Amino acid sequence: MSDRLIQRMANAAGLTVAVAILIFLIVPTVLVIPMAFSQTDYLVFPPVGFTLKWFNAYLADDAWMKATYFSLKVAFLSAACATAIGTIAALAVIRGAIPLKGLITGVLMAPLIVPHIIMAVGVYQSFSEWRLAGTTLGFVLAHTVLAIPFVFIIVSGALQRVDPSYEMAALNLGASRAYAFRRVILPLIAPAVAASALFAFLSSFDETIVSFFISGIENKTITRKMFEELDFSLSPLLAAISTVFVVLTVGLTGLSKLIEASAKRKTASNS
């Protein structure tokens, strides 16, 4: 058997496994959407009939709306904090002459490596002592830490693609580092910063494990309330809310891609 044939077989096997994994991950999400329109009072596939009553029930329920607004508030605040901190950290690691860059990078990336259940237990114990559990500040602090790696990765990649000579030219002309960053570097990486902010927002809004541990009686995220609802019923209401999650996630991801594509077109036109 020739090496070329072996390589083709290996490529075909890898492609088959990749497609199978994608189907395994995507199909459950896709099946949830039609079940949200079922006329039955329980989850069933294929759905029976067509109705929008479950979306109306979600919008008319004060408890669900309160959880949704709270999740949105926490996500916006966490995304803002994570974007600022992650951008500054990326600038320090990529452009700065600081020691222990590897250690700093490892600390920033730790939330992606450490299982969230371990972080949730630690955060719950600490926040209980500091009386932050169930508070907006507690949620923002925890979600910011979880979102920083996404910002750091995206902004670091954008900074590495920016020619350092642009910044050096501004510095040689008398600009301070802060001014050079604001007027030279930031406009060049603005699309990456915007995209990272969207991903930080999604990571906060979709966070489940840590939110479950630190939620209180009054302040609950929508993901925590969905888990509570699972203990009592499996109605299409959960499918309707999940559909809203899917639409929001796909919409924001598509928006980040549009921002990236627009930035590439602008760069190409300028060059």
C-alpha positions in Angstrom: 0.0 0.0 0.0 1.5 3.3 -1.1 2.1 6.2 1.2 -0.3 8.4 -0.8 -3.1 5.9 -0.4 -2.5 5.7 3.4 -2.5 9.5 3.6 -5.8 9.7 1.8 -7.4 7.0 4.0 -6.1 8.9 7.1 -7.6 12.2 5.8 -10.9 10.5 5.0 -11.0 8.9 8.5 -10.2 12.2 10.1 -12.9 14.0 8.1 -15.5 11.3 8.9 -14.7 11.6 12.7 -14.9 15.4 12.5 -18.3 15.3 10.7 -19.6 12.8 13.2 -18.6 15.0 16.1 -20.2 18.1 14.6 -23.4 16.2 14.0 -23.4 14.9 17.5 -23.0 18.4 18.9 -25.3 20.3 16.5 -28.3 17.9 16.1 -29.5 18.2 19.8 -29.5 22.0 19.4 -31.3 21.9 16.1 -34.0 19.5 17.5 -34.8 21.9 20.4 -36.0 24.6 18.0 -39.1 22.8 16.5 -40.0 21.5 19.9 -40.4 25.1 21.1 -43.5 25.4 18.8 -45.3 22.3 20.0 -48.9 22.5 21.2 -48.3 19.8 23.8 -47.5 20.5 27.4 -44.5 18.4 27.4 -41.4 18.0 25.2 -42.0 15.7 22.2 -40.3 15.2 18.9 -41.6 15.5 16.3 -43.6 18.5 17.6 -47.4 18.3 17.6 -49.0 21.3 15.8 -47.7 24.8 15.8 -48.0 27.5 18.4 -46.2 30.5 19.8 -47.8 30.3 23.3 -44.6 29.1 24.9 -42.7 32.2 23.7 -45.6 34.3 25.0 -45.5 32.5 28.3 -41.9 33.3 28.6 -42.3 37.0 27.8 -45.3 37.3 30.1 -43.7 35.6 33.2 -42.3 38.1 35.6 -39.9 35.6 37.1 -38.4 34.6 33.8 -38.1 38.3 32.7 -36.4 39.2 35.9 -33.9 36.4 35.5 -33.3 37.4 31.8 -32.8 41.1 32.7 -30.4 40.1 35.5 -28.4 37.9 33.1 -28.2 40.6 30.5 -27.1 43.2 33.1 -24.4 40.9 34.4 -23.3 40.0 30.9 -22.9 43.6 29.8 -21.0 44.6 32.9 -18.8 41.5 32.7 -18.1 42.0 29.0 -17.1 45.6 29.6 -14.7 44.7 32.5 -13.3 41.6 30.7 -12.7 43.6 27.5 -10.8 46.3 29.3 -8.7 44.0 31.5 -8.1 41.4 28.7 -7.0 44.2 26.2 -4.6 45.7 28.7 -3.2 42.3 29.6 -2.7 41.4 25.9 -0.9 44.7 25.3 1.4 44.1 28.3 2.3 40.6 27.3 2.7 41.2 23.5 4.1 44.7 23.5 5.5 45.2 27.0 8.9 44.2 28.4 7.7 42.6 31.5 9.1 39.5 33.3 7.4 36.2 33.7 5.2 36.6 30.6 4.6 32.8 30.5 3.4 32.7 34.0 1.1 35.7 33.4 -0.3 34.1 30.3 -0.9 30.9 32.2 -2.8 32.7 34.9 -4.9 34.6 32.4 -5.7 31.3 30.5 -6.4 29.3 33.7 -10.2 29.7 33.5 -10.2 27.8 30.2 -8.1 25.0 31.7 -9.5 24.6 35.2 -12.9 22.8 35.3 -15.7 25.2 36.1 -17.0 23.0 38.8 -13.7 23.4 40.7 -13.8 27.2 40.2 -17.5 27.3 41.3 -16.7 25.6 44.6 -13.8 27.9 45.3 -15.8 31.0 44.3 -18.8 30.0 46.4 -16.6 29.5 49.5 -14.8 32.8 49.0 -17.9 34.8 48.1 -19.9 33.4 51.0 -17.3 34.7 53.4 -17.1 38.1 51.7 -21.0 38.3 51.4 -20.8 38.5 47.6 -22.8 35.4 46.8 -26.0 36.3 45.1 -25.0 39.9 44.5 -24.5 41.7 41.2 -20.9 42.5 42.1 -20.2 38.9 42.8 -21.6 37.7 39.5 -19.7 40.4 37.6 -16.4 39.5 39.3 -16.8 35.8 38.7 -18.0 36.1 35.1 -15.3 38.7 34.3 -12.6 36.2 35.3 -14.2 33.5 33.1 -14.4 35.9 30.1 -10.9 37.4 30.2 -9.3 34.4 28.4 -11.5 35.0 25.3 -10.5 38.6 25.2 -6.9 37.9 25.8 -6.6 35.3 23.0 -8.4 37.4 20.4 -6.7 40.7 21.1 -3.3 39.1 21.4 -3.7 37.6 18.0 -4.7 41.0 16.6 -1.7 42.7 18.2 0.7 40.2 16.8 -0.6 41.0 13.3 0.1 44.8 13.8 3.5 46.0 12.7 5.4 47.3 15.8 7.0 50.0 13.6 3.7 51.9 13.6 3.9 52.4 17.3 7.6 53.0 17.2 7.1 55.8 14.7 4.5 57.5 16.9 6.9 57.2 19.9 9.8 58.7 17.9 7.6 61.6 16.9 7.0 62.4 20.6 3.8 60.6 21.4 3.4 59.0 24.8 2.7 55.2 24.9 -0.9 55.9 26.0 -1.4 58.3 23.1 0.2 56.0 20.6 -2.0 53.2 21.8 -5.2 55.3 21.6 -4.5 56.9 18.2 -2.5 54.2 16.4 -2.8 50.7 17.9 -6.4 50.8 19.1 -8.0 51.7 15.8 -6.1 48.9 14.2 -7.3 46.3 16.7 -10.7 47.8 17.3 -12.5 45.0 15.3 -10.8 42.3 17.4 -11.7 44.2 20.6 -15.3 44.4 19.5 -15.4 40.7 18.6 -13.8 39.8 21.9 -16.4 41.9 23.8 -19.2 39.9 22.0 -17.6 36.6 23.0 -17.1 37.8 26.6 -20.8 38.7 26.6 -21.8 35.3 25.4 -19.6 33.5 27.8 -21.2 35.4 30.7 -24.8 35.0 29.4 -24.4 31.3 28.8 -22.5 30.5 32.1 -24.2 27.8 34.1 -22.0 26.1 36.7 -20.6 29.1 38.5 -23.9 30.9 38.3 -25.7 28.0 39.8 -23.3 28.0 42.9 -23.4 31.7 43.6 -27.0 32.5 42.8 -29.2 33.8 45.6 -32.9 33.8 46.2 -33.5 37.2 44.6 -30.7 37.4 42.0 -30.8 34.4 39.6 -29.5 34.1 36.1 -31.7 32.6 33.4 -29.5 29.5 33.3 -30.0 28.9 37.0 -33.7 29.3 36.6 -33.8 26.9 33.7 -32.1 24.2 35.9 -34.7 24.9 38.6 -37.5 24.5 36.0 -36.1 21.1 35.0 -36.8 19.8 38.6 -40.5 20.4 38.1 -41.4 20.0 34.5 -40.1 19.4 31.0 -42.5 21.8 29.1 -41.8 23.3 25.7 -41.2 26.6 27.6 -37.6 25.4 28.2 -37.3 24.7 24.5 -38.6 28.2 23.7 -36.0 29.8 26.0 -33.3 27.6 24.6 -34.3 28.8 21.1 -33.8 32.3 22.2 -30.4 31.4 23.5 -29.5 29.8 20.1 -30.7 32.8 18.1 -28.8 35.2 20.4 -25.6 33.2 20.1 -25.8 32.8 16.4 -26.7 36.4 15.9 -23.8 37.7 18.0 -21.4 35.3 16.4 -22.5 36.4 13.0 -22.1 40.0 14.0 -18.5 39.4 15.1 -17.8 37.8 11.8 -19.3 40.8 10.0 -17.1 43.1 12.1 -14.0 41.1 11.2 -14.9 41.0 7.5 -15.5 44.7 7.4 -12.2 45.3 9.1 -10.4 43.2 6.5 -12.1 45.0 3.6 -11.1 48.4 5.2 -7.5 47.2 5.6 -7.3 45.9 2.0 -8.7 49.2 0.7 -6.3 51.3 2.7 -3.3 49.2 1.5 
